[in-house]
Amino acid sequence: MKKVRLILGDQLNYRHSWYKAVDDNTTYLIMEMKQETGYVLHHAQKLIAFFAAMYNFATWLRRKGHRVIHFKINDPENRQSLIENITYVMNVCGATLFEYQLPDEYRLDQQLIQWCKHNAIDYKVYDTEHFLSRREQLAEFFGKRQPLMETFYRDMRRRYGILMAGDQPEEGRWNFDTDNRAAWKEQEPVPPALQQHHDYRTIWQEIEKAGIESFGQNKADNFPWPTGRRQSLIILDYFIQKLLPAFGKYQDAMHTQQRYFFHSRLSFAMNTKMLSPLEVIQKAEQAYRTGNAPVAAVEGFIRQILGWREYMRGLYWAHMPAFSQKNFFSHANPLPGWYWTGQTRMNCLHHCITQSLEDAYAHHIQRLMITGNFALLAGIDPAAVDAWYLGIYIDAIEWVEITNTRGMSQYADGGITGTKPYVSSAAYIHRMSNYCNKCHYNYKLKTGKQACPFNSLYWDFFDRHRSLLEKNPRIGMVYRTWDKMQPAAKAALLQQAATYQEQIEEL
């Protein structure tokens, strides 16, 4: 029986059981498609990274003796559509069996389910052999209870015996988050980020030839991201040896002189499945057990993968497709144009957006408490925020992007992902960064031409959404403070916010 096996661009698992045996009757199908490059406007480096990673994976399969059809973006046989390409290849190969791995995006999952359902052909579905929990596991675990990441995380720790001393957590604590909130004051040297240097100008030329629109710097002649398993392992080993020991302490820090700090930059390699979460977790745990990294750093890192990453995926499959339409605050304002250029006088946003345009990267606090924070305070349509995050970051795939953006960052889900909106005034930004030092605006001022926009927008946000938020037990202090203000002070703050909303493109 001849069969075709589909490999999507984020299913590049070099250790999947599919590839253990070579079968001349099996053809593996890998595709670069305009269907996948055009549903949002993508960063140039994201396009290059996926195309290069797929090319490297196809090359690896061929070297192992497998039969591979790899549609490049400009191949004349390429129909640029998932279903049309599969149909074409099945006919060309004379295949009577179609096999695929569970997609991680709802829209692709539905496309494949519907195609298999309406075609008289045998098919079989496999697990990607990547995640540490099943799609349905989180929903099954909580049942009708309110999901809580910390509860799920502790269960995963027990299931896999990660950082456990018998049935208790190592050093008696499940969570060391309170130890991991230091601002960086240049007192501790940061090892240089490990840079890789790949020449992908040929791939970029093909992208341009195909007429695919993109934004951001392409860096095709000196591409810095890992696009194969060996390259990914090099980045992982460097992180474990050089960066992990200080990762926890400074994981929330921001600074104009540091783009990466002690962060791993492994998310693209993991989200394309070139690295497995378990091998990354085990290497981090080994660093703790050999005394090469403190427990607070290791636990904080493992929590991001074993806890948050798996939790986000579980929420995605529990709540899609309705999750993608949620807009708890009914926000509808357009995304300011400077999100695409970085040309704003707010130094924090200028720095984070410019860095993102140059590197297709920003760490989680830059995303949550700078770009996401402002978008929520300004009442930006969460669909526009989704599209921006999904396009600009190299690691953004919908299952992890939308839960973090529409959920945690924008609170558009009304509390499914997080227990409160993650917003702040300028005080938090000043405490965790040096962005305020040379800013056009004064982080101390709440009103006036030099007042930081975050300050008045913060109070305006809570005032206009009081009916939705005041009963939230985690927000009570905010409203008690607001209610103690003099009417004139409150009116001045709301007027300041209204002025900034009117002038948002000039901020």
N, C-alpha and C positions, 0 to 999 in steps of 0.2 A: 504494500500500500504506500503510495507516494503522499507525502504530507508537507505542508508549509507551516513553519513556526514563525510567528510575528515577534519581533523585538522592538519595543518602543524606545524612544530616545532617553527615557529615564529608567530603563531596565537593563543597564549594562553591568549585570552581575557576573563577573568572571568566574565565580565559584558555584554557579547554579548547576543543579544536577543534570540539566539538559545536555550539557557540553561534555559529560564524562565519556560518552561513547560516540563514535563517528558512524553515521548511517547515510549511505549514498542515496537513500530514498527520501531523505529529509532536506528541505531547503529552508534556510533561515532568511527572513525578510527584514531588512532595515531600511528606513526611508527618511530622507529629508523632504519636507513637504511645506508648501505655502499655507496649507491648512493650519499648520502649527506655528508658522512664523508670523501670521497675519491677524490672529484673533485679538492681540493687543500690539501696541508699538513696543518692540523689544530693544534693549540695549545691544549695541554691536558686539560686545564681548560675550553676551549670553548666546547670541546666534553662533558666533565662532566656536565657543566652547562646546555646545551641543553637537555641531557638525563635526568638529575635530574628534570628540569623544566617540561618536558613532563610527567615524572612519577608522579610528584606532581599534575599536571593538571588532568591526568587520574584518580588519586585517588579522587580528589575533585569531578569530574563528577560522579563517582560511588557512592560517599556518598550522592549526591543529587538524586540518584535513576536512573541515565541514564545508558543505555547499552553501554559498551565500549569494543572495541578490541584494545589493546595496544601491538603492536609487539615490543618486545625487540630485541636487536641486535643479540642475539644468539638463538632466538626462531626458532625451526625447520620449522615452517610454513612461516617464513619470507623470501620472495623472494629477499630482499635487493634492490628492484626496485619499484619506485612509481607506475608505471602503472601495473606491474605484481601483486603487493600486492592488489591494488584496484580491479583488475579483480577477483582475488582469493576470496576476502572478499565478493564482490557482489554475487558471485556464492554460497558461503557457506551460506550467509544470505538469499538467495532467493530474493534479493532486485531488484526492478524494477525502482527505482529512485535513482540517485546519485546527491548529493549536495556538493558544496564546496565554500569556501570564496576566493575572488580574491587574488591570490598569489602576493607577493611583489617582486619576482624575475622573470625576463623575461623567463628564461629557464623552470621554473616550470609552468608558465602561458601557454607557448606554448605546453608543454607536455600534460597538461590537456585539452586544446582546441582541440588538435589533437585527443586525445583519445575519447573525447566526440563526436567529429565530425564523427569519423569513426566507432563508435559502435552504434548499433540500440538500444539505451537506452535513457530514459528520464533523463534530468539533469537540475539543476537549480543553478545559481551562485549568491552569496550574497556578500555584502560589508563586510569588516572586522570590521566596526564600530569603527575604531581607529583614522584614520587621520582626520585632519581638512579641508582638501581639497581633491577633487576627482583627480584621476589619470590624467585626461585630463585638469584640471582646469588651470594650469599654461600656457599650450599651447594656450588655448582659451583666457586667459586673455591678453596675449601679441600679439597674432595673428602673424603678420609679423614683429612686432617690435623686437628689440634686448632685450632679457630678462635681467632684472636687479633685483637682490635680494631685494634691498632696496625698490623699487617700489612695488614688490609683498608683502613684509613684511608690508608695510604701509596699503595696501589694506586688508590684513588679520587682522590687528589691528582694522580697521574700521568695518569689517564684524562681528567680535566677541566682539567688545567693550572692548578690552583689553588695560589697561593703557590709557584710554581716559577720557578727561574732555569735555563732549559734543562731538563736532566734531573735537576737537583739542587734540593733545597728552598731557599727563600729564606733567606739568612743562614746557610746551612750546617747547619740543624737542622730535623728533622721535628717536634719536640715541645718546647714551651717550658713544660711543666707545672711544672717545678721553680721557674720564675720567678713562678708564679701561685698562691702559697699564703700570702699575707700576711694577718695579722689586722689589722682596722681599729682604730686607736687614736685616732680623731677628729682625726688630723693632716691629713686631706685632705677638703675639703668634698665632699658628695655632692649633685649637682643634684637638685632635687625631682622626684619621679616625675611623668611627664606623665599627668594624669588626664583621662579623657573623662567626659562627663556626659550620660547618656541616660535618658529617662523611659520605663520599661518596666512601669509599674504595670498597664497593661491586660493585658499578657502574664502578669504574676504573678496577676492576678485569674482569668484563664482556667486557670492551673495549679491554683490553689486550688479553683476550681469543679469541676475534673476529679477532685478528691480525691487528687491525687498527693502522696505523702508526701515530705518533704525535711528538710534540717537546715541550720544555718548562717544567716548574715545574707543577706537577699535583695538589699538595696540597689536595689530596683526603681525608686525615685524618683530615684536618682542613680547609675546603673549605670556602672561604670568601665571595662568591657572593650570592645575593638573588636569589632563584629559585622558589619562590611562591609569590602570591600577598601579603600576610600578611608580609612576610619578606621585600618585596619591599616597602611597606608603611612605615615600620620602618626606612629604609634608607632615604626615602623622607622626613619624619618628622624631622629626625636628620639634614638633609641638610638645610631645611627651618629655623630651630631654631638656629643652631650653625654655619653654614658655609655661607649661603647666604649673610649675611650682608657685608662680606669682599670679596665675590666671584668676583664681578666686578673689583675691583681695582687690584687684583692679578691674574686674569684669564689667563694672558699670561706669568706669571712668571715661572721660572724654577730654581731648586736648588737641589744640591746633597743630602741635608738633608730632602727634602720634595718630596714625590711621588704624593700625592693627593692634597696638598694645600687645597683650599676651593671648589674643584670640587665636583659635586654631586655623581658621579659614578652610575647614574641612567640609562645609555644608554642601558645596556643589558636588564634591566627590561622593558624599553620602547620599544626597538626593538623587543622583544618577545611579546609585547602587554599586559604584566602583569600590567603595568600602562598605563593610557591614557595620551596623551599630554595635553588635556584640564584640567584634574584634577591637573597635575603638574603645569601648567601655573596659574591656579586659586589660588593655594596655595601660589605661589610666589607673585602674585599680592596682595593677602590678607596680606602678610607680609609687603608690602609697605604701604598699606592703614591703617594698625594698627601701623605704625611707627617702625616696628621691622627690617626693612631693607631699605637702601637708594634707591632712584629711579635708580641711575646709575647701581647698582648691579642687581636690579630686571629686568630692561630693558635689560641689557646685557644677562642675563640668558634667558629671554623670547624670545629674538631675536634668540638665538640658536635653540629654539624649534619651535616657531610659524613662524619664518622667515626661517632660514637656513635649518632646517630639512625638512619642507614641500617643500621648494624650490628645494632641492636636489632630492626629490622624483618626483616632477613634471618634472625636467630636465631628469631624468632617463627614465620616460615613454614617454617623447617627443622625445627622441633620440636613444633609443634602437631599434634594436641590433647594429646599426652602431657605436654607442658610444664606444662599447667594443673593436673596432678595430682601433680607432683613434690613430695616432702617428704623431702629427704635426711636430716634430723635426726629425722624422725618427731615433730616438734613438734605439740602438740595443746592447749596452754593457750588459754583464751578471751582475747579482747582486753579489756584493762581498760576499765571504763565511762568513765573520764576521758578516753579518746581521743575521746569524743563531746562532752565538755564543757570540757576544758582544766583542770578543777579538780584539779590535783595540786600537791604542795609542791615537786616538782622543777622549778625555774624554767625550765630549758631546754625541757622538755616542755610546761610551762604556756605559755610564750611561743610556741613553734612551733605548738602545737595551736590556741591562741586566735587567732593570726594566720590560720591556715588556715580556722577557722570564720568569721572575719570577712571574709576576702578570697578564699577558695577558692584560695589560693596559698601556696606556700613554695618557696624555691629548692632546688637539688639537694642541697646539703650539709645543710640542715635536714631534708630528707626522708631522706637516706641515713644521716647520722651522729647524728641526734637521734631522730626517731620510729622510723625503721627499725632503728637500732642497738639501742634499748631492746627493741623487739619481738623481735629475734633473741636477745638475751641472756636475755630472759624466757621463751623457748620458746613464743612465740605461734603458733598454727596459721596457716600461711602463707595458707590460704584466707581467713581472717578479715582478715589484713593486706591481701591483694589487694582484698577488697571495700571496705575502708576507703579505701585509696588511690584506687581506681577511682571511688568516690563523692565524695570530698571535694575533689579537685582539678579545676579547670575544664578543664585540658588533658589529662586522663586518658582515653585510649582504649585498649582492651585491648592492642593490638599494642605500644604503648610502655610502658604501665603494668605489665603482668605480667612483661615481660622485666626491667624495672628493679627491680620489687618482689620477686617470687618468685625471680628470678634474682640480680641484683646485690645487692640489699639483704638478702634473707633466705637466700641461698645454698641455697635449697631444691632447686635444680637440680644440686647437687653439683659445680659448677665449670664448667658450660657457658658461663655469662655472664662470670663473674669467676674469677680464679685463687686467690682466698682469700676467707673471710668478711670483710666490712667491719664490724668491731666495734672498740670502743675503750673504755677506762676514762674517768674524768672528766678525766684530764690533757689529752686532745685537745680536749675541749669547752672547758676553761678556756683553752687556748692560742688557740683560734680564735674565741672569743666573750667577752662579759662576762656571760654567763648565770649563772656561778657566784658573782658578786659579792654578790648579795642573795638567795641561795638559802637555804632552810631547812636544807639539808644542806651539809656541808663537803667540798669536792672533795678535800681532802688526806687525809681519814680513810677507812680501809678497813673498820673495824669500829666498832660502837657505834651508839647511837641517832641520832647526827648524821652518820654515815658516808654518803657519796654512794652510792646504790644501784648506779650504774654500776660501781663498783670491785669489789664482791664478786660481782656478777652476771657480770662479765667473766671472773674466774678460775673461777667455777662453770661457765660455758659451756665453757671449754676443758677443764676436768677431766672433765665428763660426756661430752664428745664426743672424747676423746683417741683412741679406736680409729679414728675417721673422719678425724682431722686431723693426727695427729702425723707422718705421712710427707709432708705437704705441705711442700716446701722453703721456702716463704715464711713458715712458721709456726714453724720450728725454734727460734728464739730465745725464743718464748713458753714452750715446754715446758722449755727449759733453765733459764729463770728460775724457773719453777714448781718444778722438781725441786730447785733449790738452797734453797728455803724450808724452814724448820723445820716438822716435822709439826704442832706446835701452831698455828703461824701459818696453815698451810693449813686445818686443821680449823676455826679461827675464821672464816676467810673463807667456807668452805662453809656453816657454820652461819648466818652473817650472811645469805648468799644465800637459804638456806632460809627464814629468818624473813621476809625481804622478799617472797619468793614467796607466803608465806602471807598477808601483809598488803598484797598488791599494790594492792588497791582503795583503801587508805588512804595510799599513798605520797605 
